[in-house]
Amino acid sequence: MKARVKWLDNMTFVGESPSGHAVVMDGPPEFGGRNLGIRPMEMLILGLGGCSAFDVMLILGKARQQVEHCEVELDYDRAEENPKVFTRIHLHFIVTGKSLDEKRVERAVQLSAEKYCSASIMLGKTADISHDFEIREI
């Protein structure tokens, strides 16, 4: 697989994924950017959330859970000194649906964290990662 990041100008870049999608990344004005896109480290944390949510939804779908909505809130800290790696990340899943089985939701979150989410396992090398969830019935 190959991805590409192209510099446009100032501190603006376009990332192109192997699947053919593109995203604009930019920095804040104090670092020469124009605030035209997401910050690269923000992309990394959103990638973690997306990877985890993807797993959870796939697992719950296979378990025939009637999920109507799923979101992940990510709360995190980064190191004060360079490299400013993530040091703590907490993922809070909010799963909304009909007659959801709490044990299945818990297991889906656990499987994502421990077995399937490559982003979580990789970032867990530098950050203390925790997970929890809540179920909202409709």
N, C-alpha and C positions, 0 to 999 in steps of 0.2 A: 504494500500500500504506500502511496505517496500523497502528501499534502503539500500545499505551497502557501507562503505568506509573501505578499508583495508590498513594498514600500510605495506609497503614493506621493506624499510630501509631508513636511513638518514631522509629526509623530503619528501619522495616519497610515494604517496598513490594511490590506484586504487579505483575509485568510480564505483559501479555497480548499474544500474537503475532497477526499477521494470519491465521495458520492455525488460531486458536482454542485455543491452548495457553497455560497460565499457569505462572509460576515465582515463587517467593518470594525476595526479596532482602532482606538485613538487614546491619547493621553490627555491629562488635564492641562489647562493653559500654563500652569507653573512649571511644567516640564516640556513646553513647546508644542503641546497638542492644542486641538480646537474643540475638544469634547464632542466629536462627531460619531463616536461609537463606544462600544463596551471596552473596558480595560481588559488586557490579557488575563490577569489573575482572576477577574470576575468571570471570564469565560471558563476558567478552570473549575471554579466552585459551582458554576451553573452546570458544567459537564457532569460533575459528581451528582448533583441533584437529578439531572436528567437520566443518567445511567441507573441510579437507584430506583427512581420512579418507574422507569421502563421495566426493570426486573420485577418490582412489586406488582405492577399491573399484569405482566405476563403470567406470573405465578398465580395471582388471584383469578385471572381468566381461566387458567387450566383447572383451578379448584371450583369453577362455576359460581364464583361470587358475583353478585349483582352490583358492581361498582358503577356509580354514576359520576363520581368526581374524585380526583386524587390530586393533592398538591403536597409539596415538600417545602417546608420553611427551613432555611439553613442559617445557623448562627455560628460565627467563627471568629477566631483570633489569629493574628499573624505575628511573627517574631518582630521585635523592635529593630533589630540590626539586620543588615544584608548578610546572606540572602533572606528576605522576609517571607520565609516559608509559612505555611499554615501550621499552627501549633495545636489548635483545638477546633473541632468541627462538630456541631450537633445537628442532626437531621430530625426534624419533627414532621412525620407524615400525618396528613389529615385525609382520611378515606371516608367518603360518603357513599351510601348505597342502601339497599333494601336487605334486611335480615343478614347482615354481614356477620360471619363467624369470627369472633375475637381471636381465637387460637390460630385460625388460618391467616389473618392479617398479621399477627405477631410472627408467625413462621415465615411469611413472605418477606417481612422486613429483615428478619434474622438471616434468611438464606441470601438475600441480596448483599447484606453486610459481610457475611462470612465466606460466601462461596462464589457468587456470580458477578458482583459489581467490581470490574477491574479498576475503575477510578477510586472507589473506596479502599480497596486493598492496597493500591499504590500509594495513595495519600496517607494511608494509615502508617506508612513507614516514617513519616515526620510529624503527624498530627495524632492527637488523642481524639478518636472519632466515637461518638455515641449516637444512639438512635432511640426514638420513642414514637408513639403513634396515638392517635385518637380516632374513634369511629363516630361518625355522625349518621344517624338514621334519617331516611326520608320517607 
